[in-house]
Amino acid sequence: MKPERATRNANEHREILARQGLRLPAVTLRQLQEAGIYCQPSVSIEHQHLAKKYVLRGVESGGAVADLGAYVSYVAEQGDLLSWLQRVDSVGVNGVHAIAISPVLVRLQMVRIQRTYDLLITRHTLRSPAKGQRPILESLILFYGRRGSLEMELWGKDASFCGTVCPVFYSRSGESVIVPKEYLNAAVQITAAACCTGCRHCHLLRPREIAANVDLTTSDERALVLSDGAA
């Protein structure tokens, strides 16, 4: 293969990886499906009609069984924890947990096979073309660690260490590949998430803060209350 073509193919692969997330082999996808683990790494562009602006939407989802785990969630651009738009409760486990909305999202996606971990961290932003046109999603890889190791059973006898450790990653030449410090805490949290068997809760997204003096009822809700009172 010519060097130019090899470089072009490598760039295309990184673009797909940044936009769509980890590309898993068919056997891994089948095992996740059989284990009942649903992990949705896609980021979509959504339009807020009232605010007249575009935002990004991501879904915190995933969980684990003993030998296998997959999880995806989001933080702010500088690594700070985000508040969810809404939490999602369901009958099943290891599925969708919450929805995140923001102009900028940093996605963390982790897949675990026993004690071996892959971690992908990507930044997603909106680039506006000409006025009045739909913005374009731009995605950039911030960290990609393959086959990292953590010699602990966080889903079992070492569960007390959940939320305090994350895998160690190496390059092909044996050098340490360090997670960017601003995302280290998030990497620790998603490591715990990828080991959370029967997961039913959020590991990274947080509840929205609500001011004590805010009236939470919408105009429709107030109208309903008034009509009920009149009846």
C-alpha positions as CSV (number, residue, x, y, z in Angstrom):
1,M,0.0,0.0,0.0
2,K,1.3,3.5,-0.9
3,P,2.2,5.8,2.0
4,E,-0.3,8.4,0.9
5,R,-3.2,5.9,0.8
6,A,-2.1,4.4,4.2
7,T,-2.1,7.8,5.7
8,R,-5.5,8.6,4.2
9,N,-7.0,5.3,5.5
10,A,-5.6,6.0,9.0
11,N,-7.1,9.5,9.1
12,E,-10.5,8.1,7.9
13,H,-10.3,5.5,10.7
14,R,-9.6,8.1,13.3
15,E,-12.5,10.3,12.0
16,I,-14.9,7.3,12.3
17,L,-13.6,6.4,15.7
18,A,-14.0,10.0,17.0
19,R,-17.5,10.4,15.6
20,Q,-19.0,6.9,16.2
21,G,-17.0,5.5,19.2
22,L,-15.2,2.3,19.7
23,R,-15.5,-0.1,16.8
24,L,-16.1,-3.5,18.4
25,P,-15.7,-6.9,16.7
26,A,-18.8,-8.9,15.9
27,V,-18.1,-11.4,18.6
28,T,-17.9,-8.7,21.3
29,L,-21.1,-7.1,20.1
30,R,-22.8,-10.5,20.2
31,Q,-21.6,-11.1,23.8
32,L,-22.8,-7.7,24.9
33,Q,-26.2,-8.4,23.4
34,E,-26.4,-11.8,25.0
35,A,-25.4,-10.3,28.4
36,G,-28.2,-7.7,28.1
37,I,-25.8,-4.7,28.1
38,Y,-27.0,-1.8,26.1
39,C,-24.4,1.0,25.5
40,Q,-25.3,3.8,23.1
41,P,-22.2,6.0,22.2
42,S,-23.8,8.1,19.4
43,V,-23.9,11.9,19.7
44,S,-26.7,13.7,17.9
45,I,-27.4,17.3,16.9
46,E,-30.8,18.5,18.2
47,H,-32.6,21.8,17.6
48,Q,-34.2,23.7,20.5
49,H,-37.1,25.5,18.9
50,L,-38.0,27.9,21.7
51,A,-34.3,28.9,22.3
52,K,-33.7,28.8,18.6
53,K,-30.3,27.1,18.9
54,Y,-28.7,23.8,18.3
55,V,-27.3,21.5,21.0
56,L,-25.7,18.1,21.3
57,R,-27.4,15.1,22.9
58,G,-25.8,12.1,24.5
59,V,-27.0,9.2,26.5
60,E,-25.4,7.7,29.6
61,S,-25.8,4.0,29.3
62,G,-24.3,0.6,29.9
63,G,-23.4,-1.7,32.8
64,A,-21.7,-5.0,33.3
65,V,-21.8,-8.7,34.1
66,A,-18.8,-10.4,35.8
67,D,-16.7,-11.0,32.6
68,L,-17.8,-8.2,30.5
69,G,-18.8,-4.5,30.7
70,A,-19.5,-1.5,28.5
71,Y,-20.3,2.1,29.5
72,V,-20.5,5.5,28.0
73,S,-21.1,8.9,29.5
74,Y,-20.2,12.6,29.2
75,V,-18.5,15.4,31.0
76,A,-17.9,19.1,30.3
77,E,-15.0,20.3,28.1
78,Q,-12.7,20.8,31.1
79,G,-13.6,17.5,32.7
80,D,-16.2,18.9,35.1
81,L,-19.3,16.7,35.8
82,L,-22.4,17.6,33.9
83,S,-26.0,17.6,35.1
84,W,-28.5,15.4,33.3
85,L,-31.5,16.7,31.4
86,Q,-33.5,13.8,32.7
87,R,-32.8,10.5,34.4
88,V,-34.3,7.4,32.8
89,D,-35.6,4.5,34.9
90,S,-36.5,1.2,33.3
91,V,-37.4,-2.3,34.3
92,G,-34.2,-3.8,32.9
93,V,-30.6,-3.3,34.0
94,N,-27.4,-2.3,32.2
95,G,-29.3,0.1,29.8
96,V,-30.1,3.7,29.4
97,H,-29.6,5.8,32.6
98,A,-29.8,9.5,31.7
99,I,-29.8,12.1,28.9
100,A,-27.2,14.9,28.6
101,I,-27.7,18.1,26.6
102,S,-24.9,20.6,26.0
103,P,-23.3,22.8,23.3
104,V,-20.1,20.8,23.9
105,L,-19.8,17.2,25.1
106,V,-16.7,15.2,26.0
107,R,-17.6,11.5,25.7
108,L,-16.0,8.7,27.6
109,Q,-16.6,5.2,26.4
110,M,-15.1,2.1,28.0
111,V,-15.3,-1.6,27.2
112,R,-14.1,-4.2,29.6
113,I,-13.3,-7.9,29.0
114,Q,-12.5,-9.4,32.4
115,R,-9.4,-7.3,33.5
116,T,-8.7,-5.8,30.1
117,Y,-10.0,-2.3,29.2
118,D,-10.4,0.0,26.2
119,L,-11.0,3.7,26.8
120,L,-11.9,6.3,24.3
121,I,-12.3,10.0,25.1
122,T,-13.5,12.3,22.4
123,R,-14.6,16.0,22.3
124,H,-17.7,16.9,20.3
125,T,-18.5,20.5,19.2
126,L,-20.8,22.3,16.7
127,R,-19.3,24.3,13.8
128,S,-21.8,26.7,12.2
129,P,-21.6,27.0,8.4
130,A,-23.4,29.8,6.6
131,K,-26.2,31.6,8.5
132,G,-29.4,29.7,8.6
133,Q,-27.9,26.3,7.9
134,R,-27.7,23.3,10.2
135,P,-24.4,23.2,12.1
136,I,-21.8,20.4,11.5
137,L,-20.7,18.0,14.2
138,E,-16.9,18.1,14.8
139,S,-15.3,15.3,16.8
140,L,-11.8,15.0,18.0
141,I,-10.0,12.1,19.8
142,L,-8.5,13.3,23.1
143,F,-7.3,9.9,24.4
144,Y,-7.4,6.4,23.1
145,G,-6.1,3.6,25.3
146,R,-6.2,0.0,24.1
147,R,-5.9,-3.1,26.2
148,G,-5.3,-1.4,29.4
149,S,-5.0,-3.6,32.5
150,L,-6.2,-3.5,36.0
151,E,-5.5,-6.6,38.1
152,M,-8.5,-6.2,40.4
153,E,-12.0,-7.7,40.4
154,L,-14.0,-4.5,40.9
155,W,-17.2,-6.5,40.1
156,G,-16.3,-9.0,42.9
157,K,-13.8,-9.2,45.8
158,D,-12.3,-5.8,45.1
159,A,-15.5,-3.9,44.8
160,S,-14.5,-1.6,47.7
161,F,-12.0,0.0,45.4
162,C,-14.6,1.1,42.9
163,G,-14.3,4.9,42.2
164,T,-10.6,5.0,43.2
165,V,-8.7,3.3,40.5
166,C,-8.5,3.0,36.7
167,P,-6.6,0.8,34.2
168,V,-3.0,1.4,33.2
169,F,-2.4,1.8,29.4
170,Y,0.7,1.3,27.3
171,S,1.8,2.1,23.8
172,R,3.0,-0.6,21.4
173,S,6.6,0.2,22.5
174,G,5.8,-0.3,26.2
175,E,5.6,3.3,27.3
176,S,2.9,4.5,29.6
177,V,0.0,6.3,28.0
178,I,-1.4,8.8,30.5
179,V,-5.0,9.9,30.7
180,P,-5.2,13.7,30.5
181,K,-5.3,15.0,34.0
182,E,-8.6,16.9,33.5
183,Y,-10.4,13.7,32.6
184,L,-8.7,11.4,35.2
185,N,-11.5,11.6,37.7
186,A,-14.1,10.8,34.9
187,A,-11.9,7.9,33.8
188,V,-11.9,6.5,37.4
189,Q,-15.7,6.8,37.5
190,I,-16.3,5.1,34.2
191,T,-14.0,2.3,35.2
192,A,-16.3,1.7,38.1
193,A,-19.3,1.9,35.8
194,A,-17.8,-0.8,33.4
195,C,-17.6,-3.1,36.4
196,C,-21.1,-2.3,37.9
197,T,-23.1,-5.5,37.5
198,G,-26.8,-5.1,37.0
199,C,-26.3,-1.3,36.8
200,R,-29.4,0.9,37.4
201,H,-27.9,4.3,38.2
202,C,-25.7,7.1,36.8
203,H,-22.0,7.1,37.4
204,L,-21.0,10.5,35.8
205,L,-24.1,12.6,35.1
206,R,-25.5,14.4,38.1
207,P,-28.9,15.7,39.1
208,R,-29.7,19.3,38.1
209,E,-29.5,21.9,40.8
210,I,-32.8,23.6,41.4
211,A,-33.0,27.0,43.1
212,A,-35.3,27.0,46.1
213,N,-37.3,30.0,44.9
214,V,-38.0,28.7,41.4
215,D,-41.6,27.9,40.4
216,L,-41.4,24.5,38.8
217,T,-44.9,24.4,37.4
218,T,-45.3,25.2,33.7
219,S,-48.1,27.3,32.3
220,D,-49.9,24.1,31.2
221,E,-49.6,22.6,34.7
222,R,-51.0,25.8,36.3
223,A,-53.9,25.8,33.9
224,L,-54.6,22.2,34.9
225,V,-54.5,23.0,38.6
226,L,-56.9,25.9,38.0
227,S,-59.3,23.8,36.0
228,D,-59.3,21.1,38.6
229,G,-60.1,23.7,41.3
230,A,-62.9,25.1,39.3
231,A,-64.5,21.7,38.9
